[in-house]
Amino acid sequence: MIDVLVVDDDFMVARINHGFVNRIKGFHVVGTAHTGEQTLKAVAEFRPDLVLLDLYLPDTFGLDVITRLRAAGHNCDILVISAAREVETVRGAAQRGVVNYLLKPFDFDDLRLRLEQYAVQRNDHMRTTTVSGQADVDRVLTRNPSRAAFARLPKGMSTETATLVERTLRATEGTLSAAECAARVGISRVSARRYLEHLHAAGRAQVSLRYGTAGRPERRYRWFA
């Protein structure tokens, strides 16, 4: 069981994220925090394996919280959940070793995919006690799932279907929606989106939004070599 601390300045958002995490097998929320100081105290008290960290906290910026956690000797993993889109912010998060960076707004499937990827990678690291070669070194150093091996798929996803989705996206000129991918591959739209989001999280697909006259914007995917 992976213990998770949920951090968000918005009490309602924290409650929603709390519910999301507890729906995912293998994860358990041990606490919530709404400020930087609360986060530092909660990490010291609960010793979570993973912190879902909002960056816009009322008393301090989230990246500074990571710095203070490391200075205090806490080695918990950090998954940033934020509306911050500035390149310098994303780069700063990467430099601090975050395991992933999820942009707001997002839905349950977005978070589930990243947590499943994190669980796979964490299990790999826990099984590795010594390194026998450069491949093992690379795997241990690759903390960010966006750089992890695509072959390590989350539970419930098959290599065969992933390959078909990847080939379809590669062969597409322009962008592709989950519904269009589903029709071409012969799978459900929900499944297609899950595989496409995995490609996006693995750094192999770009995502753009197409806004219509009503409803939520459509997510469009483009192959990213």
N, C-alpha and C positions, 0 to 999 in steps of 0.2 A: 504494500500500500504506500502510495506517494502522498506525503503530507503537504498541503498547500496553504499558504497565507494569501488572502485576497486583499489588495490595497486599492482603494479608490476614494476620492474625496466626496463623491456623490453616494449617499447612503443607499439610494434605490439601485443604482448601478452595481454597487458592491453586493447587494442582496441578489440581484439577477445573476451576476457572475458566480456567486456562491452556489446558487442552484444549478447553474450549468456544470460546474466542476463536479459536484456530487452526483450528477447523472452519468458521469464517465467512469467506467469500470477501472478500478485500480487507483483512483484518486479520492482524496478525502480532505475537506477543508478543516483546518485546525483553528482558524481564527480570521478576523478581519481587522483592517486598520484604515484610517481616513486621513492621517497626516504623516509627515515624515517621522516625527518623534514617536508616534504610536507604532509605526512600522519597526523602528529600531528596538523598541521595547518588546513588541510582539515576537520578533525574530529571536531575541534573547530568551524569551519565555517558552515559546513553542518549538523552536529549532526546526522549522519547516524544511522540507527538501527543495521546495520550489515556491517562489514568490511571484504572484501576478501583480505587476507594479504599474500603476498609473503614474504618469510623469508630472501632471499638473496638480500638485498638492498645495494646500493653502499656506504651509509654512516653509516649504523648501522644494526645489526642483528634484524630480525623481532620480536623475543621474547623480546628483549629489548624495542622495540616500544610498545608492549603490557604493559610492566611494567610501562613505562612512561605515557601511556594513563590512566592507573588506578590511578597512583599517581596524575594526573591532574584532577581526578574526573570524567572521562568519563566512562560510563558503557555500551557502545555499545558492541554488541556481535562480536566475531571474528571467522571467518572461515579461517583456514590456507590453502593456496594453494602453495605447494612447492615441489621441487625435493629432499629435505633433508630427508634422510631415517635413520639417526642415531637414535638409541633407546633413547638416552639422549635428543635429540631434540624433539622427539615425546612426551616423558614423560614431558619435560619442558613445551610444549604447553598445555598438559592436566592439569598440575598443575596451569597454568594461566587461566584455565576455558574456553578454546576454545570450540566452539560448534561442530566442526568437523575438520578433517585434511585430505585434498585431495591431493594425490600424483600426480605430473606431470610425464609423460604426461597424459592428460585425454581428454574426449570428452564431447560434450554437454549433453548427457544423464547422464554421471557421475555427472556433476554439478547440473543438474536439479533435480536428485533424492535427493541429499543432501539439496538443497534449499527447496524442497517440504517438506522434513522431518523437517527442521528447522521451516518452516511456521506453520506446525501442532503443534509442541512443543511450539512455541511462542504464538500461539493462546490459548493453554491450560494454559500457565502461566498467560496470561493477564486476563483470565476468573477467575483465582484463586486469590481472595482478602484476604481470611482467610483460615486457615487450620482446618479441622474438625477431622483429625486423622493422623496416621503415613503414610498412603498411600499418602495423599496430600503432606506431608513433603517430602517423597521420590520423588514424581513427580516434585516438585519445585527444589529439589537439583539435579535432573538428568538433567543437562544442555546438556550433550553430547548425540547426537542422537544415537551414537553407543551403549549407555546403555538404550535408551528409550524403552518403551514397544513395542514389535513387533506388537501388535494388532492395533496400531495407524498407519494405512497405508496411504501413500500419495493418493491424489485424482486420481481416475481412476484405482486403484488397488483393487482387491476383496479379501476378507478373504478366500474364497473357493479356488481360484487359488493359493494364497500364501501358503495355507496348502498343496495343491498338489505338488507344487514345493519343499517345505520343505521336505515332505515325500520322494520325489524322490531323493533329495540330500542325505538325511539320509541313504537311502537304497543303495546308490552307494558305491562300494568299489573303492577307488582311487579317481580320479577327474572326473569332468563332465563339458562339454562345454555347452554353451547356446543352440547350435544347437541340441546336444544330449538330453538335457533336454526338448526342445520344442517337439522333436519327441516322447518322452516318455509320456509327459503330454497332448499333443495334442493342443498346442498353437503355436503362431508364435515365431520365434527366437528372434525378438526384444522384445516381451513381456517376454519371458523366461529370457533374459538377465536383463531386468528391475527388475524382482522379485529376481533374483540371486544377483544382485548388492544391492538390499535392504537388503537381508540377510547378505551380506558382511558388509554393513554400520551399521547394527544392531549388529555386532560382532558374527554372527552365521555361517559365512562361511569364509573360507580362499581362497585367490586368488593367483594363480601362473600363470606364462606366459610360453607358449610353442612356441618356435621359429621354423618356417618352413624355406623353402628355399627362399621364397619371400613373400612380403606383411607384414602386421602388425602381431605381435605375437598373438596367440590365448589365450584368458583368460580361465583358468580352475578353477573350483570351488570344494572345499572340505568341507564337514560338519565340523563345529567347535563347539563341545559340550561346 
